[in-house]
Amino acid sequence: MNDTIMFDYRDPLIGIVTIFIFIFVASFFTYTFGIYKERKSRQEYRKLLKRFELGTLKEDDYIHLYSTYNLPFDSIILLASSFVHNGQYNKAISVYLALLEHVKEPIKKEELLELLGETYFKSGMLQRSKDIFLKILKFNPRNTISLHKLLLIFQNLNEFGKAQEVLDALEELDEDMKKEQLHLDILQIMNDSIMSFEKKSLQLFDYFKENENLERLVSSFLIKFNKEIFWENIQLVNVLNIIDILWYLDFDDIDWDAVNKCQMLQDIYTAKGYINSSKKSDSFELNVLIALKNSSVETNLDLNFEFICTKCKNVHPIYESRCPHCEDILSFMVEPKLGKPTMNLASLL
């Protein structure tokens, strides 16, 4: 009898060991391939992010993010919003245009169109912005966001007739447009190419007597085109609300008889150095400048101005009838501050 121990190939122990070896090998290769795929995916993602920084994204890249990496729709919108916030309007526009080709849901499509139209507007491409918002209204005539934007666009393009049509539509939707209507009326008068400056001045002054919110717009227009009416009615104006306009006036453009009848005007022009009739002022900034002038101390201290929106509290270096941040109208309040002499920014506009 042969004492050598032989293992039968049908031995169940061999089968179990073989199965375990096979499972181990399969698991090892699966795990290794998974790590390889994950690393490659991360490398591709890093390259894609780098392309974001370089600003060379193409349409397929955004779709790659949206589909392959399963990034939510809101995340892509947030990314585009960051581009808008940083002034990178072309990048944001590329995102919106790319998504529009692949988003099917009507609500998301309308949201994208609104964002695209807003970005075109902020970048100064008013005609494209107008086309986008008009397209939205074809599918949703009650979209008040688009109507409000179109109102701004038509005003900026001096298309006042179309702006009036938009105002009428918003009023039909129970929007309170009294302030916007007043602003539009004033803009139409100011930009009327047929009406004489004399007639414009009289009409604007009549509007101002009925609404003090127009003080700034009307005063600015009258100082440029009809100084006589302005100085004859200076007592109706709160001069501190237009102190920057008065501060930058040339000596010869000032009615000194009117100045002699108003203490605050005397304070302004004493601080300016045009006259020497005030010893002090209720305005802190003017009082400091008057004290320096009276002391004969040589200084280059001057009045500078900034404009604060009473609605959103944002600060702007120049006056605009509509706040560029919250888009409210006639909301800027002038704030004088002491500083080094600067160029009158308003004169460059």
Buried (B, 14 or more C-beta within 10 A) or exposed (E): EEEEEEEEEEEEEEEEEEEEEEEEEEEEEEEEEEEEEEEEEEEEBEEBEEEBEEEEBEBEBBBBBBEEEEBEBEEBBEBBBEBBEEEBBEBBBBBBEBBEEEBEEEEBBBBBBBBBBBBBBBBEBBEBBBEBBEBBBEEEEEBEBBBBBBBBBBBBEEBBEBBBBBBEBBBEEEEEBEBBBBBBBBBBBBEEEEBEEEEBBEBBBEBBEEBEBBBBBBBBBBBEBBBEBBBBBBEEBEBBBBBBBBBBBEEEEBBBEBBEEBBBBBBBBBBBEBBEBBEEBEBEBBBBBBBBBEEEEEEEBBBBBBBBBEBBEBEBEBBBBBBEBEBBBBBBEBBBEBEEEEEBEBEEE
